[in-house]
Amino acid sequence: MDFKSMKNYLYWLYCQFELITCSYLMEPWEKLLFYTFNISMLVMISYTAYIFIPVHISTAFQFFFWLGWYHHNDIGN
Amino acid sequence: MANPSAVCNGHLHHHHHQKQNNLLKSGVCKKNGITKGMKKNGVSNGTLYKKTFIEHFEQAPMYVAVLTFVGFGVGTIFGYLRDFMRAWGLEKRNIAEEREQQKDFVPLYQDFENFYTRNLYMRIRDNWNRPICSVPGPQFDLMERVTDDYNWTFRFTGRTIKNVINMGSYNYLGFAETEPNALKTVTKELQKYGTGICSTRQEMGTLDKHVELEKLVAKFLGVDDAMVFGMGFATNSMNIPALVGKGCLILSDELNHTSLVLGARLSGATIRIFKHNNMQSLEKLLRDAIIYGQPRSRRAWRKIIILVEGIYSMEGSIVRLPEIVSLKKKYKAYLYLDEAHSIGAVGATGRGVVEYFGMSPDDVDVLMGTFTKSFGAAGGYIAGKKDLVDFLRTHSHSAVYATSMCPPVAEQIIRAMKCLMGLDGTTQGLQRVRQLGKNTRYFRRRLHEMGFIIYGNDDSPVVPLLLYMPGKIGAFARRMLEKNIGVVVVGFPATPITESRARFCVSAAHTREMLDTVLNALDELGDFLQLKYSRYSKSSHPELYEETRFELED
């Protein structure tokens, strides 16, 4: 299948998503409900990731760094 | 005489047997599998099978199973939501439910099958029960219908969709035709006898047409005698109770048709199920039956009967007849073979699986078949030894209570069988059988090459193509209809819930162009819907592949 443009490819991906999750079979209001639920879950997860992941990584990095610093001090003395 | 296509006087069957024996004497035996992808099911005794028995039951990759469950999960959640809305009055109730006074009794519509029907089947219901308005030949006309309320009700627009390629009718030899030349004798009989019989076989419903037909069926199959019934389903369900009763044991295949299951249950005998086409499972059951006898009294079983089908219509697999016959002889059981789909469709001259495996019809105790599939008529037959058929004439429920076959239909079967046997003076019958074989092999080979998962034996004209996901069932059938091709899709409960499929029935009346149209449409649709799950690629020399497999036949 050759896709004439990016738009066609995205439309095809959307069709695959519809087929796999059975939203192809749903009535319009059910689709609205389903997509609203999915998009809100995605937005919440990405917002959580945006807020918390840098904090977690820097804490983890500090923890391991502190461990190494402590070890060095021990050997020195 | 080395030319099997020459017109002869009905001894074609006998000559063919001789030819098979000669092949065996010259030491030609089974060949090795061809490509990596082919799973040759193990042959325990090398001399039982005179040609290779190749069946495919490929499993789909893991992600397909996961996504199928995701689809069903979403469908089930929305099903519960809709049921909740119906129960609380937020939505109109269109389905069957109990009356107010019955609400405190045992619920009738809460089991999984009803839930599935209400919530999943209804959404794609427009793909089934489509009314047709022409003969179901290789092309047919459909009545166009639309729905305004998401498949709860339909209305006809009045237009017909013309010349839809028919890949769903069981028209294996193409005898469902309206050509006036072909139907000359049928019209004559219609004018002579009319259409109604108005009686049962035992009262006044036995016509000379029935006697002629029964003699012809017996000659065709190479047995002593045969009896014909008006309905194929009723042949099974009404005659099995006449043959077995309490104190007998029925060993039935897992995937047997509903008519066999119903007949077995009605008979009152004990039923045990063995795994589909699995000879080890059958042998174990036979040994247990003989060693342990009946459940509480430990007496020997009065009769042990094995119920199998020639071709299983949902899988496309062919029964392992040589092994079953050797098991039956060893353990002294009886064999009931239902050749509904295989009579006329397999075998070098169309005589079914018995001929396909080169065996003698005396090995099978009860040969049953239907005329609906390959003969373009309606009804069924039971054939075997004269004692068996004489017993059925007096003791079968169908003979005593059901109306017999109507004369024009009997004449259609007579003319189709005469054509197959070559008795009408042409080689048209043999040509049809060969055309079906060619079409089947071509269709299956091309589908394998494209990368679809196809179940079943390479020689069976029933081709199931696996779809797996519930969303794709509806999409596939609708898009094929848009391309003017009519297909049958099957889901739960006729198949396991995760293995939904599209079932194609190849016919001798399909021309190469029609098959190519269908294959091109399948190619396109397979890419769009991502149906090409097969992980095995075929050899790059398809002509060579076909030759090395089929030089044994001619």
Contacts between the chains, C-beta under 8 A, distances in Angstrom:
chain1	res1	chain2	res2	distance
A	1	B	527	4.6
A	1	B	528	6.7
A	12	B	528	7.4
A	15	B	528	7.6
A	16	B	530	6.4
A	18	B	471	6.9
A	19	B	469	6.5
A	19	B	471	4.1
A	19	B	472	5.4
A	19	B	475	5.9
A	19	B	529	6.6
A	20	B	67	5.0
A	20	B	70	6.5
A	20	B	71	5.8
A	20	B	469	6.2
A	20	B	471	6.4
A	21	B	70	6.4
A	21	B	71	6.2
A	21	B	74	5.0
A	21	B	471	7.3
A	22	B	71	4.7
A	22	B	72	7.8
A	22	B	74	5.0
A	22	B	75	4.7
A	22	B	78	7.8
A	22	B	470	5.8
A	22	B	471	4.6
A	23	B	74	7.3
A	23	B	471	7.7
A	24	B	471	4.8
A	24	B	474	6.9
A	24	B	475	6.0
A	25	B	75	7.3
A	25	B	120	7.8
A	25	B	123	4.2
A	25	B	124	6.4
A	25	B	470	7.5
A	25	B	471	6.1
A	25	B	474	6.1
A	26	B	78	6.6
A	26	B	123	7.7
A	27	B	150	5.8
A	30	B	78	5.9
A	30	B	81	7.9
A	34	B	74	7.4
A	34	B	78	7.6
